[in-house]
Amino acid sequence: MDIKEYIESGILELYVAGILSEKENQEIYALLLKHPELLDEVLKIESAIVTLTAAVSPTDTKHLFKAVKEKLGITNTNDTPVRPLHKPGTNWFSYVGWAATLVIGLGLMWFVNQNNNLKDQIQTVETDKELLEVTLEKYSNELTETKQLITFLRDKDIIAVPLAGQAVSPDSYAKAYWDKKTNTVVLDVQGLPEPPQGKVYQVWSLTLNPLTPTSLGTIDDFSTDDNKLFTIENANATEAFGITLEPAGGSESPTLEQLYTLGAVEQAS
C-alpha cells in the first residue's frame, strides 16, 4: 500500500467529515490501527478543522445578560433568580457555522489535492511526450542509416572481403565491404568475441609482397555498438584486410600472435 498516495487521495478528509459509508469508515478505521502514519494524518486534519472553526464560531453568550445590565446601569445586587419560561434551545447557529466551515475546509483541501494531481498528470504527459519524441528521432535516424547501408551494400562496385578466423581464435570471422570510389570500408565484426579489458581490435590494410601493414584505426566502440558495423576510410592499395587484438590506443605495427581474422581482396573476385 502506498501511504503517500492514499493520503493524497482525499479520503481521510471525507472520513473526518463523517460522510463516508459505514463500510468505508470501518475499512479506514482498520487502516488507522495498522498504519500510524494514517492516524497521524487524521489527527492533523481534525486539528486543522478545529482551528478553522474556532475563527468563525460565535462567541459564548453565557455572560450576555450581565453585560446588558451593566450597560443599562442596573447595579442591584439582590438579583432575583429568573426562571426561564422554556428550556433553552440548542445553539443551532454554532453548529451550522461549524458545519459550513467544515464543508468549506474540505472543499478547499479537495480542490488543492485535485489541482496537485492534475499538475502531476500534466508533467507525466509532457515527460512521456518528450521521451516519445526522442525515441521517434532515434528510430528515424536508425532507419535512415539502415537505408544508406542497404544502398551501399547493393552497389555493384562494392568489393566484399570475408575475413576468416586465425590460429588465436579459429571461430572468429568478419567481413569488409570496400568501395574504392569513395575509399570507404564498412566492417562487419559480429563474429569477433568481446575484447578483454584494456584491449581493442585494430584494423589493418595489407600489401602482401612484401608484407606491409597500414593501420586503419581501432574499433573503440565495439562493446557499445549492438550492430557491430563500423565505417572506416581506406585509400590504400589494399590486397588484404586483417584484424588484431592490441593494447588500448592501438599499436604502430600488428601483433601477429594476436591476429584474429585475415582475408585477401582477391578472394572476393
C-alpha positions as CSV (number, residue, x, y, z in Angstrom):
1,M,0.0,0.0,0.0
2,D,1.3,3.4,-1.0
3,I,0.7,5.5,2.2
4,K,1.6,8.8,0.4
5,E,-0.8,8.2,-2.5
6,Y,-3.6,7.1,-0.1
7,I,-3.2,10.3,2.0
8,E,-3.2,12.5,-1.2
9,S,-6.4,10.8,-2.4
10,G,-8.5,13.0,0.0
11,I,-10.4,10.0,1.5
12,L,-9.1,10.8,5.0
13,E,-10.7,14.3,4.9
14,L,-14.0,12.6,3.9
15,Y,-13.6,10.2,6.8
16,V,-13.1,13.1,9.3
17,A,-16.2,14.8,7.9
18,G,-18.2,11.7,8.5
19,I,-19.7,11.5,5.0
20,L,-18.5,8.0,4.1
21,S,-20.5,4.8,4.2
22,E,-20.3,2.6,7.3
23,K,-18.3,0.0,5.4
24,E,-15.8,2.6,4.2
25,N,-15.5,4.0,7.8
26,Q,-14.7,0.5,9.1
27,E,-12.1,-0.1,6.4
28,I,-10.4,3.2,7.1
29,Y,-10.5,2.6,10.9
30,A,-8.8,-0.7,10.4
31,L,-6.1,1.0,8.3
32,L,-5.6,3.7,11.0
33,L,-4.9,0.9,13.6
34,K,-2.4,-0.7,11.2
35,H,-0.6,2.4,9.8
36,P,0.4,5.1,12.4
37,E,1.1,7.4,9.5
38,L,-2.5,7.5,8.5
39,L,-3.7,8.0,12.1
40,D,-1.3,10.9,12.5
41,E,-2.7,12.5,9.3
42,V,-6.2,12.1,10.6
43,L,-5.2,13.9,13.8
44,K,-3.7,16.7,11.7
45,I,-6.8,17.1,9.7
46,E,-9.0,17.3,12.8
47,S,-6.7,19.8,14.3
48,A,-6.8,22.0,11.2
49,I,-10.6,21.8,11.1
50,V,-10.8,22.8,14.8
51,T,-8.6,25.8,14.1
52,L,-10.7,26.9,11.2
53,T,-14.0,26.6,13.1
54,A,-12.7,28.5,16.1
55,A,-12.1,31.5,13.8
56,V,-15.7,31.7,12.7
57,S,-17.7,30.2,15.6
58,P,-20.0,32.7,17.5
59,T,-18.7,33.9,20.9
60,D,-20.1,32.4,24.1
61,T,-23.3,34.2,25.3
62,K,-23.1,33.0,28.9
63,H,-22.4,36.4,30.3
64,L,-24.5,38.4,27.8
65,F,-27.3,39.2,30.3
66,K,-24.8,40.6,32.8
67,A,-23.2,42.8,30.2
68,V,-26.6,44.2,29.2
69,K,-27.4,45.0,32.9
70,E,-24.1,46.9,33.2
71,K,-24.9,48.8,30.1
72,L,-28.3,49.8,31.5
73,G,-26.8,50.9,34.8
74,I,-28.6,48.3,36.9
75,T,-26.4,47.8,39.9
76,N,-28.9,46.0,42.2
77,T,-27.0,43.2,43.9
78,N,-30.2,41.5,45.2
79,D,-30.7,39.7,42.0
80,T,-33.9,37.7,41.9
81,P,-33.5,34.4,40.2
82,V,-35.2,34.4,36.9
83,R,-36.9,31.2,35.9
84,P,-36.9,30.7,32.2
85,L,-40.2,30.2,30.6
86,H,-38.9,27.4,28.5
87,K,-35.9,25.2,28.3
88,P,-33.0,26.9,26.4
89,G,-32.8,25.5,22.9
90,T,-29.7,24.2,21.2
91,N,-27.5,26.8,19.7
92,W,-28.0,25.7,16.1
93,F,-26.2,28.7,14.7
94,S,-23.0,27.4,16.3
95,Y,-23.4,24.0,14.7
96,V,-24.4,25.5,11.4
97,G,-21.2,27.7,11.4
98,W,-19.1,24.7,12.3
99,A,-20.6,22.6,9.6
100,A,-20.2,25.3,7.0
101,T,-16.6,25.8,7.9
102,L,-16.0,22.1,7.7
103,V,-17.5,21.8,4.3
104,I,-15.5,24.8,3.0
105,G,-12.3,23.4,4.5
106,L,-12.8,20.0,3.0
107,G,-13.7,21.6,-0.3
108,L,-10.5,23.7,-0.3
109,M,-8.4,20.6,0.6
110,W,-10.1,18.6,-2.1
111,F,-9.5,21.4,-4.7
112,V,-5.8,21.7,-3.7
113,N,-5.4,17.9,-3.9
114,Q,-7.1,17.7,-7.3
115,N,-5.0,20.6,-8.6
116,N,-1.8,18.9,-7.5
117,N,-2.9,15.6,-9.1
118,L,-3.7,17.5,-12.3
119,K,-0.2,19.1,-12.3
120,D,1.4,15.7,-11.8
121,Q,-0.6,14.2,-14.7
122,I,0.3,17.1,-17.0
123,Q,4.0,16.7,-16.0
124,T,3.8,13.0,-16.7
125,V,2.2,13.6,-20.1
126,E,4.9,16.1,-21.0
127,T,7.6,13.8,-19.9
128,D,6.1,10.9,-21.9
129,K,5.8,13.2,-24.9
130,E,9.5,14.1,-24.7
131,L,10.5,10.5,-24.4
132,L,8.4,9.6,-27.4
133,E,9.9,12.4,-29.5
134,V,13.4,11.2,-28.5
135,T,12.5,7.6,-29.4
136,L,11.0,8.5,-32.7
137,E,14.0,10.6,-33.6
138,K,16.3,7.7,-32.7
139,Y,14.4,5.2,-34.8
140,S,14.2,7.7,-37.6
141,N,18.0,8.2,-37.6
142,E,18.5,4.4,-37.4
143,L,16.1,3.9,-40.4
144,T,18.0,6.5,-42.4
145,E,21.3,4.8,-41.6
146,T,19.9,1.4,-42.5
147,K,18.6,2.6,-45.8
148,Q,22.0,4.2,-46.5
149,L,23.8,0.9,-45.6
150,I,21.5,-1.1,-47.8
151,T,22.2,1.2,-50.7
152,F,25.9,1.0,-50.1
153,L,25.9,-2.8,-49.9
154,R,23.8,-3.2,-53.1
155,D,26.2,-1.1,-55.2
156,K,27.6,-3.3,-57.9
157,D,31.1,-2.0,-57.5
158,I,31.4,-2.9,-53.8
159,I,34.1,-5.4,-53.0
160,A,33.1,-7.9,-50.3
161,V,36.1,-9.4,-48.5
162,P,35.4,-12.3,-46.0
163,L,37.9,-12.4,-43.1
164,A,38.4,-15.9,-41.7
165,G,39.4,-16.8,-38.1
166,Q,43.1,-17.4,-37.4
167,A,45.1,-19.6,-35.0
168,V,44.5,-17.5,-31.9
169,S,40.7,-17.6,-32.5
170,P,39.6,-20.1,-35.2
171,D,35.9,-19.5,-34.7
172,S,36.2,-15.7,-35.3
173,Y,35.1,-14.1,-38.6
174,A,34.4,-10.7,-40.1
175,K,33.6,-9.2,-43.4
176,A,34.8,-6.0,-45.1
177,Y,32.7,-4.1,-47.8
178,W,35.1,-1.8,-49.7
179,D,34.0,1.0,-52.0
180,K,37.1,2.1,-53.9
181,K,35.3,5.1,-55.4
182,T,34.7,6.7,-52.0
183,N,37.6,5.0,-50.1
184,T,35.0,3.7,-47.7
185,V,35.0,0.4,-45.9
186,V,32.0,-0.9,-43.9
187,L,33.3,-3.6,-41.5
188,D,31.0,-6.2,-40.0
189,V,32.7,-7.7,-36.9
190,Q,29.7,-9.5,-35.4
191,G,31.8,-12.7,-35.4
192,L,34.5,-11.4,-33.1
193,P,34.5,-12.1,-29.4
194,E,34.3,-9.3,-26.8
195,P,37.8,-7.9,-26.3
196,P,39.4,-8.3,-22.8
197,Q,39.6,-5.3,-20.5
198,G,42.3,-2.9,-21.7
199,K,42.4,-4.3,-25.2
200,V,40.9,-3.1,-28.6
201,Y,40.6,-4.5,-32.1
202,Q,42.8,-2.8,-34.7
203,V,42.1,-3.0,-38.4
204,W,45.0,-3.3,-40.9
205,S,45.3,-2.7,-44.7
206,L,47.9,-5.2,-46.0
207,T,50.0,-5.4,-49.2
208,L,51.4,-8.9,-49.5
209,N,54.6,-8.7,-51.4
210,P,56.4,-7.5,-49.5
211,L,54.1,-7.7,-46.4
212,T,53.4,-4.1,-45.5
213,P,50.7,-3.3,-42.9
214,T,49.0,0.1,-42.6
215,S,46.7,0.8,-39.7
216,L,43.1,1.8,-40.5
217,G,42.3,2.6,-36.8
218,T,41.0,0.9,-33.7
219,I,37.4,-0.2,-33.0
220,D,36.9,1.7,-29.7
221,D,33.1,1.3,-29.6
222,F,33.0,-2.5,-30.1
223,S,31.2,-3.2,-26.8
224,T,28.6,-0.5,-27.1
225,D,27.6,-0.9,-30.7
226,D,24.9,-3.6,-30.9
227,N,25.1,-3.9,-34.7
228,K,28.9,-4.3,-34.8
229,L,29.0,-2.4,-38.1
230,F,31.8,0.2,-38.4
231,T,32.7,2.6,-41.2
232,I,36.4,3.4,-41.8
233,E,38.4,5.1,-44.5
234,N,40.8,3.3,-46.7
235,A,42.7,5.0,-49.6
236,N,45.4,2.3,-49.7
237,A,46.1,-0.2,-52.5
238,T,44.9,-2.9,-50.2
239,E,45.5,-6.6,-51.0
240,A,44.2,-8.0,-47.7
241,F,42.5,-6.9,-44.5
242,G,43.5,-8.1,-41.1
243,I,42.2,-7.5,-37.5
244,T,44.4,-7.9,-34.5
245,L,43.9,-7.5,-30.8
246,E,46.1,-4.7,-29.4
247,P,46.5,-2.7,-26.2
248,A,44.1,0.2,-25.7
249,G,45.1,3.0,-28.0
250,G,46.4,0.7,-30.7
251,S,49.9,-0.3,-32.0
252,E,52.3,1.0,-34.6
253,S,52.6,-2.5,-36.1
254,P,50.3,-5.5,-35.8
255,T,50.8,-8.1,-33.1
256,L,50.8,-11.2,-35.4
257,E,50.3,-13.6,-32.4
258,Q,47.0,-11.8,-31.8
259,L,45.8,-11.9,-35.4
260,Y,42.1,-12.8,-35.1
261,T,40.9,-12.5,-38.7
262,L,42.5,-12.2,-42.2
263,G,41.1,-12.1,-45.7
264,A,42.6,-11.4,-49.1
265,V,40.8,-9.0,-51.5
266,E,41.3,-11.4,-54.4
267,Q,39.0,-14.0,-52.7
268,A,36.0,-11.7,-53.3
269,S,36.6,-11.5,-57.1
